[in-house]
Amino acid sequence: MHNHRASVASLRLLFTITPETPFGFLPESAFAFTGIPRHHEVRAGNMNLKRLGAVLAVAYERELRDFASLLLLENLGPRTLQSLALIAEVVHGAPTRFSDPARFSFAHGGKDGHPFPVPLKTYDQSLSVLRRALDQAKVGHSEKLEGFGRLDRFVRNVEKTHAPKANFQAVMEHEQQISASLDGRTVLGKSTPQRASGQMNLFE
């Protein structure tokens, strides 16, 4: 709790010192060279929706989620599995998989609320799974750690065979709706509960 308060205080001070966004003083050529969009919010056009769709399918479709959990030797809920699948891709993915870096913000959101508040419960659960995998690997039991490589291959196979495409707007609304239940946080504080709008289809 102390670290969180210190982080919030530091970020608020930073915002006070630097009220202007970096987009105001960086030259256009800088964005053209890096491929970074000038807008700050995450948009559908910033990512490969089929790649995101494969992650969501593995997380939210029951049979796929059960198999993915088995690969990690863990009993995981959909939101934690969504985060871990994206983490597995960061660790094991080929360079060509990083052409849409904004997609990886769907692992744990952002402190600025983009694309959604950081889900602290999911964040902590993801760290716990990773810590258990690393601790077991240290004593010669690498099955859990190797499971991340298997998970990455499984998601890519789902992308190839099922070709699910994420419904970006529905995914964003879903993340906002579940944010408070996952202890969602931004630099401005906690997420506020939102009224559910019924079952949403996360795929186009």
N, C-alpha and C positions, 0 to 999 in steps of 0.2 A: 504494500500500500504506500509505504514511504517513497519507494522508487517511482511509482506511478505519479504521485503528487509532484515529485521533483521534476519528472519529465514534463508534466503539464505546465509547471511554472516556467521551465526553461523554454519551452516552445512558445508560450505566451510572450515571454520577454523577447524572443527572437522576432515574433510577429510585430512587436512594438518598435523594435530597432529597425526592422526592414519592412515597412508597410507596403512597399512596392513589390509586385511580382517580378521574377526574373525575366518574364517575357517583355517587360518594358524597356530593358536596356541591352538584351542580347541581340546581336545582328541577325537578320533573316538567314544569312549564310550558315550560321551555327545550327539552325534547325534543319536546313537542307542537308548539311553534311552528316548529322547524326541520325536523321530520320525521326527525331522527336517532334510530335505534333505541337503546335503553338497553344492549343487549348489544354486546360488542366484536367477537366473531367474525363472519365473513361467512356468511350463511345463504341458502338458496335463495329464501326469501321476500323477500329484500332486493333482488332484481333481476328483470328481464324475461328469462326463460330463452330466449325466442325470439330476442331481440336477441343474447344471448350465443351462442346456437346458430348464428346466421348468421355470426358472426365465426369460430367454430370450423369451420364447414363450408368457408368460404373458405380457412382455414388448413390443414385436414387432408384435404379431398377433392381428389385429385390434379388433376383438370381445372380446378376452380375456383382452386386455388392457382397453377397455371401461368398462368392468365389474369390473376390478381391481381398476380403477380410481373411480368408483362409491362407492366401499367399503371404500375408503379413503375420499370420499366427496371432491375430487379435480379433476381438469382437468389437467392431467399430460401427458407430452411427454414420449416417450419410454425410453430415457436414464435416466431420473429422476426416472421413475417407476422401472427400473432395479436396481438402487441404493436402493430405498426404500424397495423393496422386500427382498433384502439381509439384510438390516438393521432390517426389521421385523423378519427375521429368527434368527438373533443374539439375539433379545429380547425375542422371543417366542419359539424358536426351542428347541427340546429335546437334551440332551447331545450327543446322537448318530449322530446328524446332524453336529457336529463339528469335525468329523474325517478327513475332508479335508479343513483345515482353509485357504489354498491358494485361494479357491474359493471366499472368501469374499473380496479379493483384487479387484474383478471385480465390486465392488460398487463404489470406488473412486480412483482406481489406487494407485500409489506410487510416492513420491517426487523423488525417484531415477529412475523413469521411468519404473519400473517393477510392474505390467505387461504392464502398459502404464502410461503416464503422468496424474497427477491429473487434472480432468476436473473441473475447478473452477466454471464455470456456473452451472454445475450439483450439485457440492458440495454446493453452495449457495442456490440453489433451494431446495435441500434435507433438509438443515437446516431450511429454511423458512417453509416448510410443517410441520416439527417436532415442530417448535416453535409455529405455529398456533394451532396444536393439544394440546400441553401442556398448552398454554394460555387459550384455551377454557375449558380444563379439570379443571383448577383452579377455574373457575366460574360455575362449575357444568355441563358443556356440554362435556361429554366424548366420544361422537360418533366418532369423528375423531381419538382419541387415541385408542379406541377399534377397529377401522378399521385396525390397524396394525396386530392385532391378527387374524382378518378375512382374511387379505391379506396373511398372512403366511399359514393359513389353505387352502386357495384357491390355492396357488402355489404348495403345497404338493399334493393336489387333482389332479392338472394338471400333475404333475410328475407321479402319479399313473395311471391315465386314458389315457393320451396321450403318456407318455414315450418318450418325445423328447430328443434327444442327441445332445449336442452342437458340432458344427464343430469348434474345438479349433483354428485352423489356420485361418479360416475365421473370427472368432470373434476377434482375435488379430489384423488382418489386418483392420477390420472395426473400431476398437477402435483407431488405429493409424490414419486412414483417417479422422475421425471426431474430433480428438483431438484439432486441431487448432481452429475449429469453436466453441469449448466449452471452449476456453481459457485454454488449457492444459498447465500445468507447471511442471517442474522438478527443482531441485536445480540449474541446469545450465541455466534455463531460459524458454522462451516460446516455445511451439511446433511450428514447421514450417508447412505450408500447404502442403499437399500431393495430387498428382493427383489421382482422383478416378479411380478405376479399374472396374467400373460397378457394377451392382446389385450382391451382394454376398448372398449365401445361408448360414445362420448361423447354420443350422442343418444338421446332417448327414442323 
